[in-house]
Amino acid sequence: MKKECLCHIRSIYRMISAFEQTLQKQFGLNINEIMLLCIVSDRRNISSGEVAKEMELTHSNTSKVLASLEKKKLICRHACKEDLRCMKFSITKNGETLLANINCDHVELPECLKELISAEK
């Protein structure tokens, strides 16, 4: 791997980090919290294991993000009807309101990231 490639990856990482700081300032959430909120909004009554799989996070990291959103009252947990040891998660009204206000058109995306996203489509 050429050194230039690593420098380019570092540059992308910095842009993603700057983008995440913008999200944090505007909405009070980091990228994982916003992603999890979107997932819980789309798939009501989702288990933490399903969230972890969908987000490609460890169960430990998923638990931290779930706890953070729960503490902010953006999601709520409830016992699974089939197995009381299992917890399912749903979005709250506060979570729906916040998610409705998150509009990435108002968040400046670095040009390099726009190019990467366009290439994926």
QUIFEN-V917714 format. One line per field, one symbol per residue. phi: phi as a letter, one per 20 degrees, with the letter a starting at -180 (. if undefined). Layout:
BEGIN
phi=???
END
This chain:
BEGIN
phi=.fgfffffffffgfffffffffgfffcmceffffffffffffcfleeffffgffeldfffffgffgfffffemeccdbffffbffeddcceegfffffffeecffedfdgggfgfffffff
END
